[in-house]
Amino acid sequence: MILSVELPESEAVWALLSLCVGVCTAVFASWVTLHVAHPRRRLDCWMPTVTNLLSAPGSAGVSVSHNGTSLSVPHIVEVQLVNRGQRDILSSNFDHALPLTLNVGAHIIKVLHVAWQPTGTPDPVYSITGTKLAINPCLFTAGRSLSFSLLVDGPDPKLTLAAALSDVEVRALDGRVEQAEEINSKLTVIIVAMVAFCMGLLTCPFL
């Protein structure tokens, strides 16, 4: 036997409004959380991969040289920069047109590859001096990343940076920290949205 219960029209309206409030609260809470996690301009820099060319099995007796010069501890490192903020980083944000200088902690032999993601932008103007890669002022649109693949010589490459950028949060991250922060940010947004949505449902007279 199926019983049907008719709600007064006013109760039905309030139930619908409560549900709408719950949904709107979930959307707004997610938006606020996302914007708190990602400031208006933030440039994150890290080295996701560091590959020792002489550490692979069977590499005993193998040597690496560049232009006739033997490298003692050669590595291939990838340096990645990404604008995680909500606004573009402009050339004018570089104070006094000073470059963004990345120190990889090992002598840079050669820049092997430069790539923007998404593609379609010319390579930035850069220079290498010793252990440092200097990137001249350029446009980093929100969400865009820039990567450099470098051949370096040194036992323990580590990334540090010197940046003179106005109105921009600049961070040098460990690769594992970067991955963990990205995962935590996404989980926080999802959890806040789910909690807010459930609170909206709990206030619904239909339930």
Secondary structure, DSSP 8 states (H G I E B T S, - for coil): --------HHHHHHHHHHHHHHHHHHHHHHHHHHHHHS-SSEEEEEEEEEEETT-STT-TT--EEETTEEESSEEEEEEEEEE-SSS-B-GGGBGGG--EEEE-SSEEEEEEEEEEESS-S----EEEETTEEEE-S--B-TT-EEEEEEEEE-SS---EEE--BTT-EEEEE-HHHHHHHHHHHHHHHHHHHHHHHHHHHHT-TT-
